Amino acid sequence: MSSTLGVPRPDQAAYMLRAAAGDAGRAYKRQLLESLDIEAGHTALDVGCGPGTDLPALAERVGGTGIVIGVDRDRAMLERARARTADLRRVELREGDAHALPVEPGTVDRAKIDRVLMHVAEPSGVLAELRRVTRPGARIGLAEPDWDTLIVDSEDLGTSRAFTRYTTTEVVRHATIGRRLARLAERAGFRVEAVSAVTPVFLDVQEADHTLGLGRNLRKAMDEGHIDPARGRAWFAGLSEGPFYASFTLISVVCSR
């Protein structure tokens, strides 16, 4: 690993596509989509669709008589999604905020939100919007990390813990949203059908650096006085000196309207 403290912040679309392409990303996404029990003719909604990672799989499931709606507030993301779904006539892309979905009330049969609630201003407001646009009997899939569970193995346990603490308090807006998903879904008026968790494991230090932002977030933590610079640099350098391990917990909730 270089002395520049990790890879630069990646292009957001490329980052999302790379994360989804890993073994852990493919596994939980497949499980989440299967749990929604999407049928031909359904209207399926992907809130925060990003570069369209999941839109082709949703389109395949709704068939020629269904509709897939992808919503994102980022025009650049929508352009990537548009290119990705150019040959899929049943996919509609709409620019809009998750707090005010550009979707008619009671028109959605299936919906998913994947690693979006941790970033939004008000997760409960987004879930209220989901309830507004879904039909009675609709199924909704939610998936979010719990960053309090981030583990980075190091002989310097104190700095590893300080890095996790910085991630949860300064980097991610709603760092513990994963553990709160079921409770928030019930409060929004949904019936929780299933709760599951997976633990993505990173054994390659450079892949972890890219996905978890080890170097770039460490730099911020040192610059802001959360971690001693000399100790932080020694911690980062030591990560590549032997077998590497890092992991976190990702929680999925399936609920119904």
Secondary structure, DSSP 8 states (H G I E B T S, - for coil): --TTTS-----HHHHHHHHHHSHHHHHHHHHHHHHTT--TT-EEEEET-TTTTTHHHHHHHHGGG-EEEEEES-HHHHHHHHHHTTT-TTEEEEE--TTS-SS-TT-EEEEEEES-TTTSS-HHHHHHHHHHHEEEEEEEEEEEEEEEEEEE--S-HHHHHHHHHHIIIII-TTTTHHHHHHHHHHHTT-EEEEEEEE--EE--HHHHHHHH-HHHHHHHHHHTTSS-HHHHHHHHHHTTSS---EEEEEEEEEEE-
